[in-house]
Amino acid sequence: MAPSAFSVSSPCTPLPMIALAMITSGMEDVEMGEITNSRILIVGGSSGMGLALAKRCLAAGAQVTIAGRNEETLARVGEELRSPAAFQTVAVDIAKESQVSDLFKRIGDLDHIVSTAADIEGAYELLPSLDLRAAQRVVESKFYGPLLLAKYGAPALSASGSMTFTSGIAAYRPSARGSVVAAVNAALEGLVRALAVELAPIRVNAVSPGWVDTPIWAFVAGDKKDDTLKAIAERLPVGRVGQPDDIADAIGFLMGNGFTTGTVLHVEGGHRLI
Ligand SMILES: NC(=O)c1ccc[n+]([C@@H]2O[C@H](COP(=O)([O-])OP(=O)(O)OC[C@H]3O[C@@H](n4cnc5c(N)ncnc54)[C@H](OP(=O)(O)O)[C@@H]3O)[C@@H](O)[C@H]2O)c1
């Protein structure tokens, strides 16, 4: 693999896990059970929900590795989050088996693996406009990526560890143009249930977000993003769309709750009710 496709910016020293922490760090008070001093890999941690989770985990005293493909983005986010003893960035494409394999050779033991990664560029289209390669990138980033993270990451996890992957409301309330994303989310949820059995006692769960205000909307709605999110906010029982912190909070629960596995946690403001 070319060096540019994979780089670790700083070393990460494992620390023991301790229990519940209440954190306040310029955000709302957040309970992050069982993650203080945990070693956490967040694929997709350079944007949106993954970035919100990384901020929370760092504020709670965890050791955090964020991963994504774009090294410039990782460097920028690394500057923003700088916390040298507890933080590193890794450039990796989880669609590439060799890169995932190398990732786990290099980052050492972990307590939790999270993926919020999704490459949906060009895939949110009506069928006549749908490019098969764009559809395949959704499958690679949201299904094969988690599968590879499980294959190579499970041996790195402690017995009390967890994996959390990210499906989405499209599996339950698909819209026209969303066929590929809907199908991949549903497939991922099936994968999560099977992995929870195969990898036990490691816990494997999914969070299923509703509509959340993140950069991914550039690929879904382009310059209609604000109007689109406003329209759904007016219809949702909670009267607003999600924020990345809403999903980070739910992932924190899934990481910390030792009796939850094979579960899909819906965090969607009541979207499945309308
Ligand atoms: N936002 C919503 O309304 C919504 C609704 C339902 C479900 N979801 C799901 O929630 C998850 C998080 O979404 P988000 O809105 O936070 O997305 P986002 O802001 O676009 O972030 C996606 C992240 O994934 C990384 N990524 C993409 N492909 C990758 C790959 N092959 N390997 C490694 N990293 C990769 C991106 O970095 P690079 O591009 O640098 O690789 C980026 O850090 C996704 O699974 C999405 O489908 C979102």
The ligand as an SDF file (V2000), in Angstrom:
LIG
                    3D

 48 52  0  0  0  0  0  0  0  0999 V2000
  -26.8260   13.0270    8.2480 N   0  0  0  0  0  0  0  0  0  0  0  0
  -27.9820   12.3810    8.1300 C   0  0  0  0  0  0  0  0  0  0  0  0
  -29.0570   12.9850    8.0090 O   0  0  0  0  0  0  0  0  0  0  0  0
  -28.0000   10.8680    8.1800 C   0  0  0  0  0  0  0  0  0  0  0  0
  -29.2480   10.2200    8.2210 C   0  0  0  0  0  0  0  0  0  0  0  0
  -29.2940    8.8350    8.3180 C   0  0  0  0  0  0  0  0  0  0  0  0
  -28.1050    8.1130    8.3550 C   0  0  0  0  0  0  0  0  0  0  0  0
  -26.9040    8.7650    8.2790 N   0  0  0  0  0  0  0  0  0  0  0  0
  -25.6850    7.9530    8.3440 C   0  0  0  0  0  0  0  0  0  0  0  0
  -24.9160    8.3840    9.4570 O   0  0  0  0  0  0  0  0  0  0  0  0
  -23.5200    8.1600    9.2050 C   0  0  0  0  0  0  0  0  0  0  0  0
  -22.7410    9.4220    9.4690 C   0  0  0  0  0  0  0  0  0  0  0  0
  -23.1960   10.4190    8.5810 O   0  0  0  0  0  0  0  0  0  0  0  0
  -22.7010   11.9230    8.6540 P   0  0  0  0  0  0  0  0  0  0  0  0
  -23.8840   12.7150    8.2760 O   0  0  0  0  0  0  0  0  0  0  0  0
  -21.9830   12.1880    9.9210 O   0  0  0  0  0  0  0  0  0  0  0  0
  -21.6730   11.9060    7.4000 O   0  0  0  0  0  0  0  0  0  0  0  0
  -20.4580   12.8750    6.9860 P   0  0  0  0  0  0  0  0  0  0  0  0
  -20.4830   14.1390    7.7580 O   0  0  0  0  0  0  0  0  0  0  0  0
  -20.4760   12.9460    5.5010 O   0  0  0  0  0  0  0  0  0  0  0  0
  -19.1610   12.0270    7.4440 O   0  0  0  0  0  0  0  0  0  0  0  0
  -18.8190   10.8400    6.7950 C   0  0  0  0  0  0  0  0  0  0  0  0
  -17.4380   10.4330    7.2560 C   0  0  0  0  0  0  0  0  0  0  0  0
  -17.1050    9.1540    6.6870 O   0  0  0  0  0  0  0  0  0  0  0  0
  -15.7870    9.2110    6.1530 C   0  0  0  0  0  0  0  0  0  0  0  0
  -15.7220    8.1900    5.0960 N   0  0  0  0  0  0  0  0  0  0  0  0
  -16.5160    8.0680    4.0070 C   0  0  0  0  0  0  0  0  0  0  0  0
  -16.1710    7.0020    3.2950 N   0  0  0  0  0  0  0  0  0  0  0  0
  -15.1390    6.4130    3.9350 C   0  0  0  0  0  0  0  0  0  0  0  0
  -14.3320    5.2610    3.6790 C   0  0  0  0  0  0  0  0  0  0  0  0
  -14.5340    4.4850    2.5860 N   0  0  0  0  0  0  0  0  0  0  0  0
  -13.3590    4.9420    4.5470 N   0  0  0  0  0  0  0  0  0  0  0  0
  -13.1290    5.7180    5.6330 C   0  0  0  0  0  0  0  0  0  0  0  0
  -13.8540    6.8170    5.9380 N   0  0  0  0  0  0  0  0  0  0  0  0
  -14.8460    7.1590    5.0810 C   0  0  0  0  0  0  0  0  0  0  0  0
  -15.6350   10.6590    5.6680 C   0  0  0  0  0  0  0  0  0  0  0  0
  -14.2970   11.0840    5.5380 O   0  0  0  0  0  0  0  0  0  0  0  0
  -13.5080   10.9860    4.1170 P   0  0  0  0  0  0  0  0  0  0  0  0
  -14.4510   11.4820    3.0580 O   0  0  0  0  0  0  0  0  0  0  0  0
  -12.3010   11.8300    4.3250 O   0  0  0  0  0  0  0  0  0  0  0  0
  -13.1780    9.5440    3.9520 O   0  0  0  0  0  0  0  0  0  0  0  0
  -16.3280   11.3850    6.8240 C   0  0  0  0  0  0  0  0  0  0  0  0
  -15.4130   11.5350    7.9070 O   0  0  0  0  0  0  0  0  0  0  0  0
  -23.4530    7.6480    7.7610 C   0  0  0  0  0  0  0  0  0  0  0  0
  -23.4160    6.2350    7.7830 O   0  0  0  0  0  0  0  0  0  0  0  0
  -24.7620    8.1100    7.1550 C   0  0  0  0  0  0  0  0  0  0  0  0
  -25.1670    7.3040    6.0670 O   0  0  0  0  0  0  0  0  0  0  0  0
  -26.8280   10.1170    8.1810 C   0  0  0  0  0  0  0  0  0  0  0  0
  1  2  1  0
  2  3  2  0
  2  4  1  0
  4  5  1  0
  4 48  2  0
  5  6  2  0
  6  7  1  0
  7  8  2  0
  8  9  1  0
  8 48  1  0
  9 10  1  0
  9 46  1  0
 10 11  1  0
 11 12  1  0
 11 44  1  0
 12 13  1  0
 13 14  1  0
 14 15  2  0
 14 16  1  0
 14 17  1  0
 17 18  1  0
 18 19  2  0
 18 20  1  0
 18 21  1  0
 21 22  1  0
 22 23  1  0
 23 24  1  0
 23 42  1  0
 24 25  1  0
 25 26  1  0
 25 36  1  0
 26 27  1  0
 26 35  1  0
 27 28  2  0
 28 29  1  0
 29 30  1  0
 29 35  2  0
 30 31  1  0
 30 32  2  0
 32 33  1  0
 33 34  2  0
 34 35  1  0
 36 37  1  0
 36 42  1  0
 37 38  1  0
 38 39  2  0
 38 40  1  0
 38 41  1  0
 42 43  1  0
 44 45  1  0
 44 46  1  0
 46 47  1  0
M  CHG  2   8   1  16  -1
M  END
$$$$
